[in-house]
């Protein structure tokens, strides 16, 4: 007796595989960051700083103590990003759009600073959550980065990579330098977390042929991925990611479809990217305006960082 398989059995198998993979990633992450997950330790940079204005420490420590860790840049998240997170979260909870910071100097633009990440969806959820949960949002970026990388490797091209290779690729990426050395520098990890999602969008863009409806869906998906990349908070890294996505798109188009009609098919990428720019224009326009009106340490063609002040 033969039992007919459901029409979507391949999709069910793929979904089951993906669920197992994400649970395995979570298990490995819990082992690697056991003191944070199980022992009440914290990765929040303000807790590592010896200075404070209240006896109980920054955020009253929220019942958590600093964990032993290696981090290249603690100062930026300790004195800039995490205080900004608290301010942005309070504004959202008060139903206020975080456009202006009244507590710095005589007042400064807030969202237009770009690295405040005020409009990045994942960051918004973190900012409005209790401070004691922020460690798990930091670890969540590793989990999403690994899972998106697994999906990209497993389903890229015509056949994708095998399960073991895809799983290993995601595991290596989620524990790579940007997520371990810069785990609390959220403008970096936001962008790095979004990169494999952008690559998924570009891969779908290159593979999709056939009907106009099918291609339109791929363009729409890719444009949403691009907008998330641009909202993540790090314009320099977003530029490098865009270059990588463009090079991969050309490679994928030539690999999947050959060189015939490449110029016509090439238009899908700029259309998707233009839509992504449009979706994130509410951040990009005030950011570009602020760059032209402000003094900063990233002058065009000049030195970078504190050297730009000399």
C-alpha positions as CSV (number, residue, x, y, z in Angstrom):
1,X,0.0,0.0,0.0
2,X,1.4,3.3,-1.0
3,X,0.7,6.4,1.0
4,X,0.8,9.6,-1.2
5,X,3.1,12.3,0.0
6,X,1.7,15.7,0.5
7,X,2.4,18.2,-2.2
8,X,4.5,20.4,0.0
9,X,6.5,17.6,1.6
10,X,9.9,19.1,0.5
11,X,8.9,22.3,2.1
12,X,8.0,20.5,5.3
13,X,11.4,18.7,5.3
14,X,13.2,22.0,4.7
15,X,11.3,23.6,7.6
16,X,12.1,20.8,9.9
17,X,15.7,20.9,9.0
18,X,15.8,24.7,9.6
19,X,14.2,24.4,13.0
20,X,16.8,21.7,14.1
21,X,19.6,23.9,12.8
22,X,18.5,27.0,14.7
23,X,18.1,25.0,17.9
24,X,21.7,23.6,17.4
25,X,23.0,27.1,16.9
26,X,21.2,28.2,20.1
27,X,22.7,25.2,22.0
28,X,26.2,26.0,20.9
29,X,25.7,29.7,21.7
30,X,24.5,28.8,25.2
31,X,27.7,26.7,25.7
32,X,30.0,29.5,24.5
33,X,28.3,32.2,26.5
34,X,27.2,30.0,29.4
35,X,28.0,32.6,32.1
36,X,25.8,35.1,30.4
37,X,22.9,32.7,29.7
38,X,22.9,30.8,33.0
39,X,24.9,32.6,35.6
40,X,23.6,36.2,35.5
41,X,26.8,37.6,34.0
42,X,26.5,40.5,31.5
43,X,28.2,41.8,28.3
44,X,26.8,45.3,28.7
45,X,29.7,47.7,28.3
46,X,28.6,50.3,30.8
47,X,29.0,47.7,33.6
48,X,32.7,47.3,32.7
49,X,33.4,51.0,33.4
50,X,34.6,51.9,36.9
51,X,33.0,55.3,36.9
52,X,29.4,56.1,37.7
53,X,27.2,58.6,39.3
54,X,25.1,56.3,41.5
55,X,26.3,53.8,44.1
56,X,24.5,50.8,42.7
57,X,26.1,51.2,39.2
58,X,24.8,51.8,35.7
59,X,21.2,50.8,35.2
60,X,21.3,49.5,38.9
61,X,23.2,46.5,37.3
62,X,19.7,44.9,36.7
63,X,20.9,42.0,38.8
64,X,23.8,41.2,36.4
65,X,27.6,41.6,36.7
66,X,30.2,41.9,34.0
67,X,31.5,38.7,32.4
68,X,35.1,38.1,31.5
69,X,35.3,38.8,27.8
70,X,37.5,40.2,25.1
71,X,36.2,43.2,23.2
72,X,38.1,45.5,20.9
73,X,35.9,48.6,21.5
74,X,34.1,49.0,24.8
75,X,34.2,52.8,25.0
76,X,31.8,53.5,22.1
77,X,29.0,51.3,23.3
78,X,29.6,52.2,27.0
79,X,29.5,56.0,26.6
80,X,27.5,56.4,23.4
81,X,25.5,53.4,22.1
82,X,23.9,52.0,25.3
83,X,23.0,55.4,26.8
84,X,21.4,56.2,23.4
85,X,19.6,52.9,23.5
86,X,18.0,53.8,26.8
87,X,17.0,57.3,25.5
88,X,15.5,56.0,22.3
89,X,13.7,53.2,24.1
90,X,12.2,55.7,26.6
91,X,11.1,57.9,23.7
92,X,9.3,55.1,21.9
93,X,7.6,54.0,25.2
94,X,6.4,57.6,25.5
95,X,5.1,57.4,21.9
96,X,7.7,60.0,20.7
97,X,9.7,59.6,17.5
98,X,13.4,59.8,18.4
99,X,14.4,62.7,16.2
100,X,16.0,65.0,18.8
101,X,18.3,64.5,21.7
102,X,17.7,67.3,24.2
103,X,20.4,66.1,26.7
104,X,23.5,66.6,24.6
105,X,24.9,70.1,24.4
106,X,22.0,72.5,23.5
107,X,20.2,69.6,21.7
108,X,21.4,67.5,18.7
109,X,19.7,65.4,16.0
110,X,19.2,61.9,17.3
111,X,18.0,59.6,14.5
112,X,20.0,61.5,11.9
113,X,23.2,60.5,13.6
114,X,22.7,57.2,11.8
115,X,24.7,55.1,14.3
116,X,21.9,55.6,16.8
117,X,20.1,52.8,14.9
118,X,16.8,54.4,16.0
119,X,14.8,53.0,13.1
120,X,16.2,49.5,12.8
121,X,13.4,47.1,13.8
122,X,15.5,44.7,15.9
123,X,17.1,47.6,17.7
124,X,13.7,49.2,18.4
125,X,12.5,45.9,20.1
126,X,15.7,45.8,22.1
127,X,15.5,49.4,23.2
128,X,12.0,49.2,24.5
129,X,12.7,46.0,26.4
130,X,13.9,45.9,30.0
131,X,17.6,46.6,30.3
132,X,18.2,43.3,31.9
133,X,17.2,41.6,28.6
134,X,19.7,43.4,26.5
135,X,22.4,40.7,26.8
136,X,20.0,38.3,25.1
137,X,19.5,40.7,22.3
138,X,23.2,40.8,21.8
139,X,23.4,37.1,21.7
140,X,20.3,37.0,19.4
141,X,22.3,38.8,16.7
142,X,24.7,35.9,16.6
143,X,21.8,33.4,16.3
144,X,20.2,35.3,13.5
145,X,23.5,35.8,11.7
146,X,24.3,32.1,11.8
147,X,20.8,31.1,10.7
148,X,20.6,33.6,7.8
149,X,24.1,32.4,6.6
150,X,22.9,28.8,6.8
151,X,19.9,29.6,4.6
152,X,22.0,31.5,2.1
153,X,24.5,28.6,1.8
154,X,21.9,25.9,1.8
155,X,19.7,27.3,-0.9
156,X,22.0,29.6,-3.0
157,X,22.5,28.9,-6.6
158,X,20.7,26.0,-8.3
159,X,21.5,23.3,-5.8
160,X,23.0,25.0,-2.7
161,X,25.5,23.4,-0.4
162,X,25.0,20.3,1.7
163,X,23.5,20.4,5.2
164,X,26.8,20.0,7.0
165,X,28.7,22.6,5.0
166,X,25.8,25.1,5.3
167,X,25.6,24.5,9.1
168,X,29.3,24.9,9.5
169,X,29.3,28.1,7.4
170,X,26.7,29.6,9.6
171,X,28.5,28.5,12.8
172,X,31.8,30.0,11.6
173,X,30.1,33.3,10.7
174,X,28.2,33.7,14.0
175,X,31.4,33.3,16.0
176,X,33.6,35.3,13.6
177,X,35.5,38.4,14.7
178,X,32.7,41.0,14.2
179,X,30.4,39.1,16.5
180,X,32.9,38.2,19.2
181,X,35.3,41.1,19.3
182,X,32.6,43.7,18.7
183,X,29.6,41.9,20.2
184,X,28.5,45.0,22.1
185,X,29.2,47.5,19.2
186,X,25.7,47.2,17.9
187,X,26.1,49.4,14.8
188,X,28.6,46.8,13.5
189,X,26.7,43.6,14.6
190,X,23.4,44.9,13.3
191,X,24.9,45.4,9.8
192,X,26.8,42.1,9.9
193,X,23.7,40.3,11.0
194,X,21.8,41.7,8.0
195,X,24.5,40.9,5.4
196,X,23.5,37.2,4.8
197,X,19.9,38.3,4.6
198,X,20.9,40.7,1.8
199,X,22.8,37.9,0.1
200,X,19.7,35.8,0.3
201,X,17.7,38.6,-1.4
202,X,20.3,39.0,-4.1
203,X,20.4,35.3,-4.8
204,X,16.6,35.2,-5.1
205,X,16.9,38.2,-7.5
206,X,19.3,36.4,-9.7
207,X,17.5,33.1,-9.7
208,X,14.0,34.4,-10.4
209,X,13.0,34.4,-14.0
210,X,9.7,33.5,-15.6
211,X,6.7,35.6,-15.0
212,X,6.7,39.3,-14.1
213,X,4.9,38.5,-10.9
214,X,7.6,36.1,-9.8
215,X,10.4,38.6,-10.6
216,X,8.5,41.4,-8.8
217,X,8.3,39.3,-5.7
218,X,12.1,38.8,-5.8
219,X,12.7,42.5,-6.3
220,X,10.4,43.4,-3.4
221,X,12.1,40.9,-1.1
222,X,15.5,42.1,-2.1
223,X,14.5,45.8,-1.6
224,X,13.3,45.1,2.0
225,X,16.6,43.3,2.7
226,X,18.5,46.3,1.4
227,X,16.5,48.7,3.5
228,X,17.3,46.7,6.6
229,X,21.0,46.9,5.7
230,X,20.8,50.7,5.4
231,X,18.8,51.1,8.7
232,X,21.2,48.9,10.6
233,X,23.4,51.8,11.7
234,X,26.8,51.6,10.0
235,X,27.0,53.3,6.6
236,X,30.7,52.3,5.9
237,X,30.0,48.6,6.4
238,X,26.7,48.9,4.5
239,X,28.8,50.3,1.5
240,X,31.1,47.3,1.6
241,X,28.1,44.9,1.9
242,X,26.5,46.6,-1.1
243,X,29.7,46.0,-3.2
244,X,29.8,42.4,-2.2
245,X,26.1,42.0,-3.1
246,X,26.6,43.6,-6.5
247,X,29.6,41.4,-7.3
248,X,27.7,38.3,-6.2
249,X,24.6,39.3,-8.3
250,X,26.8,39.6,-11.5
251,X,28.4,36.2,-10.7
252,X,25.0,34.6,-10.0
253,X,23.3,36.0,-13.1
254,X,26.1,34.7,-15.3
255,X,26.2,31.3,-13.6
256,X,22.4,30.7,-13.6
257,X,21.4,32.3,-16.9
258,X,24.5,32.9,-19.0
259,X,25.5,36.1,-20.8
260,X,22.5,36.3,-23.1
261,X,20.4,39.4,-22.2
262,X,22.6,40.2,-19.3
263,X,22.1,44.0,-19.6
264,X,18.3,43.6,-19.4
265,X,18.5,41.3,-16.4
266,X,21.1,43.5,-14.8
267,X,18.4,46.2,-14.2
268,X,16.8,44.1,-11.5
269,X,19.6,44.9,-9.1
270,X,19.5,48.8,-9.4
271,X,15.7,48.7,-9.3
272,X,15.7,46.6,-6.1
273,X,18.4,48.8,-4.6
274,X,16.6,52.0,-5.5
275,X,13.5,50.7,-3.8
276,X,15.6,49.8,-0.8
277,X,16.9,53.4,-0.7
278,X,13.4,54.7,-1.0
279,X,12.2,52.5,2.0
280,X,15.0,53.9,4.1
281,X,14.8,57.5,2.8
282,X,13.3,58.7,6.1
283,X,16.7,58.0,7.7
284,X,19.0,58.7,4.7
285,X,17.8,62.2,3.9
286,X,18.2,63.7,7.4
287,X,21.5,61.9,7.7
288,X,22.9,63.3,4.5
289,X,21.6,66.8,5.5
290,X,23.3,66.5,8.9
291,X,26.6,65.5,7.3
292,X,26.7,68.7,5.3
293,X,25.8,70.9,8.3
294,X,27.9,69.4,11.0
295,X,31.6,69.1,12.0
296,X,32.6,65.5,12.3
297,X,35.7,63.3,12.4
298,X,35.0,61.5,9.1
299,X,35.7,64.2,6.6
300,X,35.5,63.2,2.9
301,X,39.1,62.6,1.7
302,X,40.6,63.4,5.1
303,X,41.9,61.5,8.0
304,X,39.6,59.2,10.0
305,X,38.8,59.3,13.7
306,X,40.6,61.5,16.1
307,X,43.3,62.2,13.5
308,X,40.7,64.3,11.7
309,X,40.7,66.8,14.6
310,X,44.5,67.6,14.2
